[in-house]
């Protein structure tokens, strides 16, 4: 499927020639198991992308009038806990230096192959998390942490899937189908600097109306990333948690 997969090592120089050194990068290094500064208060962070890992990859994650791709990243609310989600974010690499003026976000449960499960909450708004940093050493490319906060979503214990997509369509958008964004994966084990419940391995899904895909796995030989990477993704959930008494 054209444009679906971002083959990291081979395609980076050709796909992202405009980015190298063009944006002021911020240090993104953290101590082990310390969430990044934009994940505050942090409930879950999937981990850091590692450009030195040969399996490093990414998948299309944006919506425009002519093309779309949505990555759904799993996270777990532990037993005996209830989360009050106030924000979501994803780590993106992109083809131009445009920061989208709108993002779409979703939280789902019960997602399986070919089945989007149940939509728990969703919305469209201006990004309130937009941070540049140099995430792709040894390659000279700047990444964007994009997300939204100010949410009010209550989640009991269980497995959920989150998505954050740049919205390059409709009134108020400042990006287009030329501003292509890819969510970056996490292939190191254990995931560098992950925080909170460990992101499930090989349980992310990708969906695209324009490319005829409907919640297909990202991993594996026949998955959205065609056998290379995409086993976990760099994403975060912000908010607070409370203990729940279970009899």
C-alpha positions in Angstrom: 0.0 0.0 0.0 1.7 3.3 -1.1 2.8 5.8 1.6 1.6 3.5 4.4 4.9 2.4 5.8 7.9 4.5 6.8 11.0 2.4 6.1 13.3 4.1 8.5 16.9 3.5 7.4 16.3 3.4 3.6 13.7 6.2 3.2 14.7 8.8 5.7 17.0 10.9 3.5 14.6 10.9 0.6 11.4 11.4 2.5 12.5 14.1 5.0 15.2 16.2 3.3 13.7 19.5 4.5 14.1 18.7 8.2 17.7 18.2 8.8 18.9 20.9 11.2 16.1 23.2 10.3 14.3 23.3 13.7 15.6 24.1 17.2 15.8 20.8 18.9 15.3 20.2 22.6 17.1 17.6 24.7 14.9 14.5 25.1 17.1 12.4 27.4 15.7 11.2 30.6 16.8 9.0 33.5 15.6 5.4 33.4 11.8 5.2 34.0 11.5 9.0 34.1 8.6 10.3 31.9 9.4 13.1 29.5 8.6 16.6 30.7 5.4 17.0 28.5 3.9 13.9 30.2 2.9 15.6 33.4 1.2 14.3 35.4 2.1 11.0 33.7 0.2 7.8 33.8 1.8 6.0 30.8 4.7 6.5 28.4 5.5 3.8 25.9 9.2 4.7 25.7 11.8 6.4 23.6 12.4 5.8 19.9 15.9 4.5 19.1 17.3 5.5 15.7 20.2 3.1 16.2 17.9 0.0 16.2 17.7 -1.6 12.8 14.1 -2.5 13.4 13.1 1.1 14.0 10.1 2.1 11.9 6.9 4.1 11.9 3.5 4.2 10.3 1.3 6.9 8.7 -0.6 8.9 11.3 -2.6 11.9 10.0 -5.8 12.8 8.2 -6.3 14.9 5.1 -8.9 15.2 2.4 -7.0 12.8 0.1 -5.2 10.4 2.5 -5.4 9.2 6.1 -3.8 6.7 8.5 -4.6 6.2 12.2 -2.4 4.3 14.6 -4.0 2.9 17.7 -1.6 2.3 20.6 -2.6 0.0 23.5 -2.3 0.9 27.2 -3.5 -0.8 30.4 -5.3 0.6 33.4 -4.2 -1.8 36.2 -6.7 -3.8 38.3 -8.0 -1.9 41.3 -7.2 1.5 39.7 -9.3 4.1 37.9 -7.6 6.7 35.7 -8.8 10.2 35.1 -7.3 11.0 31.7 -6.5 14.6 31.1 -4.2 14.3 28.0 -2.8 12.2 25.2 0.3 12.6 23.0 2.3 10.7 20.3 5.8 11.1 18.9 5.9 12.0 15.2 8.4 12.5 12.5 7.1 14.6 9.6 7.8 15.6 6.0 7.7 19.4 6.5 8.0 21.8 9.4 4.3 22.5 9.7 2.8 22.1 13.2 -0.9 21.2 12.6 -3.4 23.6 14.1 -5.9 20.8 14.9 -5.6 17.2 16.1 -8.2 14.4 16.4 -7.9 12.0 19.4 -9.7 8.8 20.3 -9.8 6.2 23.1 -11.2 2.8 22.3 -11.6 -0.6 23.9 -12.1 -4.1 22.6 -10.0 -3.5 19.4 -9.1 -6.6 17.4 -8.1 -7.4 13.9 -10.7 -5.9 11.5 -12.8 -4.6 14.4 -12.5 -1.1 15.9 -14.2 -2.2 19.1 -16.1 0.5 21.1 -15.3 4.2 20.9 -15.0 5.3 24.6 -14.2 9.0 24.0 -13.0 11.3 21.1 -12.6 14.9 20.1 -11.1 17.5 17.9 -9.2 20.5 19.1 -6.1 22.6 19.0 -2.9 20.9 20.1 -1.8 21.9 23.6 1.3 19.7 23.5 3.7 20.6 20.7 7.4 20.1 21.4 10.3 19.6 19.0 13.3 17.5 19.9 16.1 15.6 18.3 14.9 12.0 18.5 16.6 10.2 15.6 20.4 10.0 16.2 22.5 9.0 14.3 20.2 10.6 11.7 19.7 14.4 11.7 15.9 14.7 11.9 13.7 16.6 14.3 10.6 15.0 15.8 7.4 16.5 17.1 5.6 15.5 20.3 2.0 16.3 19.5 -1.0 16.0 21.7 -3.8 17.5 23.6 -4.7 18.0 27.3 -7.6 19.4 29.1 -9.5 16.1 28.6 -11.9 14.7 31.2 -12.2 10.9 30.6 -12.6 8.4 33.4 -11.4 4.9 32.7 -11.9 1.8 34.9 -9.3 -1.0 34.8 -8.9 -2.7 31.5 -7.1 -2.6 28.1 -7.6 0.5 25.9 -6.2 1.9 22.6 -5.4 5.6 22.1 -4.8 7.6 18.9 -3.8 11.2 18.2 -3.8 12.3 14.6 -2.8 15.6 12.9 -6.0 16.9 11.2 -5.1 18.3 7.8 -8.6 18.9 6.5 -11.5 21.2 7.0 -11.8 24.8 8.3 -9.1 26.0 10.5 -6.4 23.5 9.3 -3.0 24.9 8.4 -1.6 21.6 7.0 -2.4 19.5 3.9 -1.8 16.2 2.3 1.8 17.3 1.7 2.5 17.5 5.4 2.8 13.8 6.0 3.3 12.6 9.6 4.4 9.2 10.9 4.2 7.9 14.5 7.5 6.4 15.7 7.8 3.0 17.2 9.8 1.6 20.2 11.8 -1.6 19.4 14.2 -1.8 22.3 13.5 -4.2 25.1 12.9 -3.0 27.7 11.6 0.2 26.2 14.0 3.1 27.1 12.5 5.4 29.8 9.0 3.8 29.6 6.8 4.8 32.5 3.7 3.2 34.1 2.2 -0.1 32.9 4.3 -1.6 30.2 2.9 -1.1 26.7 1.6 -4.5 25.4 3.8 -6.0 22.7 2.3 -6.5 19.3 -1.1 -5.2 20.1 -1.2 -1.9 18.1 -3.5 -1.4 15.1 -3.6 0.8 12.0 -6.7 1.9 10.1 -7.1 3.9 6.8 -10.2 4.6 4.8 -8.2 5.9 1.8 -6.0 2.8 1.6 -8.7 0.2 2.3 -7.4 -1.0 5.6 -9.6 -1.4 8.7 -7.8 -2.0 12.0 -5.1 -4.2 10.7 -2.2 -5.2 13.0 0.9 -3.1 12.7 3.3 -5.9 13.4 4.2 -9.1 11.6 4.9 -10.0 8.0 1.3 -9.1 6.8 0.8 -6.2 9.2 0.8 -2.5 8.4 4.6 -2.3 8.8 5.2 -5.4 6.6 7.4 -7.3 9.0 9.7 -4.5 10.2 9.2 -3.0 13.6 6.0 -1.4 14.9 5.8 -3.7 17.9 5.3 -0.8 20.3 4.9 2.9 19.8 6.1 6.1 21.5 2.9 7.6 23.1 1.7 8.9 26.4 -1.3 9.2 28.6 -1.6 12.1 31.1 -3.8 12.3 34.2 -4.3 11.0 37.7 -5.2 7.6 39.2 -7.2 6.5 42.2 -7.4 3.2 44.0 -10.7 1.3 43.7 -11.9 -1.1 46.3 -12.9 -4.4 44.9 -14.8 -6.8 47.1 
